């Protein structure tokens, strides 16, 4: 079947660690849009964090579907067509657990505001500056965990000192929170969503709204939190960063080594253009 929609993860897939679009990917995306194929961004970021990427790619900001916060919110233009948030009790449990761990910053995403509580020994101002690469600006700093919101929480993101620290956090994860979805977008970033929320479900909602079949969809991602959307799409590519590749459905193709800066271009060439 003809590909009608390409669903793309953002960080590490389209852009580098400085939020700059990989040149080969940018050229491939512009070419495919000129051919009439639609692009959707599927990301752990919040909505404001997608604007620079949309502008750099020359996409129509009013016509680019957005699946954000790992599927917790789906936008078509200005309209929210889906939301799947943590309950207040779940958000409270996550906050109470994570804010007690040294070396972890707890970031709470609401639709129109991001809140952060930084636990020592992480340096707060430096951390806030580092988060700007993900489009996190003007976040509200909490001086205590009690100031973090429990209502309308789309996602909790934990910023840790290292990948080893992130695995340690998950290794101690409380049983009463074990039903929640928790993945890593980068090795040091822990992403927590509701038990029913993931990128695959958000993408399914979007495709049903647009009348697009999984066979007419190409999905491309590079992280653990992308696996669900790669599973949903009948055409899918995982962008390999190094030797480690997560467990993937059998139909998912993996880019060759050395293609991490041009994974989207490789996927478009193979799946859409048949090169």
Buried (B, 14 or more C-beta within 10 A) or exposed (E): EEBBBBBBBBBBBBBBEEBBBBEBBBBBBEBBBEEEBBBBBBBBBBBBBBEBBBEBBEBEEEEBBBBBBBBBBBBBEEEEBBBBBBEEEBBBBBBBBBBEBEBBBBBBBBBEEBBBBBBEEBEBEEBBEEBEBBBBEEBEEBEEBEEBBBEBBBBBBBBBBEEEBBBBBBEEBEEEBEEBBBBBBBBBBBBBBBBEBBBBBBBBBBBEBBEBEBEBBBBBBBBBBBBBBBBBBBBBBBBBBEEEBBEBEEEBBBBEEEBBBBBBBBBBBBBBEEE
